[in-house]
Amino acid sequence: MATEDDVRRAALALPGVVERPSWGQPAWFAATLMARIWEDGVLTVKTEEREALAGTDPDTFFWTPHHERSPQLVLVRLDRIGTGELAELLEESHRLAGAGSPGRNRRTATPDR
């Protein structure tokens, strides 16, 4: 079972990640938003496997109508995943958030709201 503290530890261990609030919740940014606490015990991350994750384990992975327009975003119930799986999700989200992309200036990247 993963916790918000596990998210924080794993996210901040990735290169160039900073934590700052987004919509009143803790969020982690690389070049763009890579993860955010959606509500207590639920994390939003970016993935290329949203449909597959939700299709095979809908009790853990899901999305709301708010996320429909963003096909890379998936919600994750933290109490249903281990820290190893969490780390893998955050690494993929970090990559998709543009970490290390040439020409991206992390200081001027517009925060996702």
C-alpha positions in Angstrom: 0.0 0.0 0.0 1.4 3.4 -1.1 0.9 6.7 0.7 1.2 10.3 -0.1 4.6 10.3 1.6 5.7 7.5 -0.7 4.5 9.6 -3.7 6.5 12.6 -2.4 9.6 10.6 -1.8 9.5 8.8 -5.2 8.6 11.9 -7.2 11.2 14.2 -5.6 13.9 11.5 -6.2 13.4 12.0 -10.0 15.6 14.6 -11.7 14.3 18.1 -11.9 11.0 17.5 -10.0 9.7 20.2 -7.7 6.6 20.1 -5.5 4.1 22.9 -5.3 0.4 23.2 -4.7 -2.0 22.8 -7.6 -5.7 23.3 -7.0 -5.0 23.3 -3.3 -3.4 19.8 -3.4 0.2 18.7 -3.4 1.5 18.3 -7.0 4.8 17.4 -8.6 6.2 19.0 -11.7 8.9 18.1 -14.2 8.7 20.4 -17.2 4.9 20.2 -16.7 2.6 18.5 -14.2 3.5 14.9 -13.6 1.4 14.0 -10.6 -1.1 15.5 -8.2 -3.1 14.4 -5.3 -6.7 14.4 -6.6 -8.3 13.7 -3.2 -7.2 11.9 -0.1 -5.7 8.6 -1.1 -6.0 9.2 -4.9 -3.2 10.3 -7.2 -3.4 11.6 -10.8 -0.5 10.6 -13.0 0.2 10.5 -16.8 0.5 7.2 -18.6 0.2 5.9 -22.1 -1.6 2.8 -20.7 -4.7 4.4 -19.2 -7.2 2.2 -21.0 -5.2 -1.0 -20.3 -4.8 -0.2 -16.6 -8.4 0.7 -16.0 -9.6 -2.2 -18.1 -7.6 -4.8 -16.1 -7.9 -3.2 -12.6 -10.8 -0.7 -12.5 -10.8 -0.8 -8.7 -7.3 0.7 -8.7 -7.2 2.8 -11.9 -10.0 5.0 -13.2 -10.8 8.5 -14.3 -13.7 11.0 -14.0 -15.5 13.0 -16.7 -13.1 15.8 -15.7 -10.2 13.7 -17.2 -12.0 12.7 -20.4 -10.2 15.4 -22.5 -6.8 14.3 -21.2 -6.3 10.7 -22.4 -2.9 10.4 -20.6 -4.3 11.1 -17.1 -5.4 8.3 -14.8 -6.4 8.3 -11.2 -4.8 5.7 -8.9 -6.1 4.6 -5.5 -2.9 4.6 -3.5 -4.1 2.0 -1.0 -4.3 -0.6 -3.8 -0.7 -0.3 -5.2 2.7 -1.0 -3.8 5.6 1.3 -3.7 7.3 -0.5 -6.6 4.3 0.0 -8.9 4.0 3.6 -7.7 7.6 4.3 -8.6 7.1 2.8 -12.1 4.0 5.0 -12.7 5.8 8.1 -11.5 8.8 7.3 -13.8 6.5 7.1 -16.8 4.6 10.2 -15.8 7.9 12.0 -15.3 8.9 11.1 -18.9 5.5 12.1 -20.3 5.7 15.4 -18.4 8.6 16.4 -20.5 11.4 15.8 -18.1 14.7 16.5 -19.9 13.0 17.6 -23.1 15.3 19.8 -25.1 14.3 23.5 -25.2 12.0 23.3 -22.1 12.7 25.8 -19.4 11.5 24.4 -16.1 11.4 27.9 -14.5 9.0 29.3 -17.1 6.9 26.2 -17.7 3.2 27.1 -17.1 1.8 25.1 -14.2 -1.1 22.9 -15.2 -4.3 23.8 -13.3 
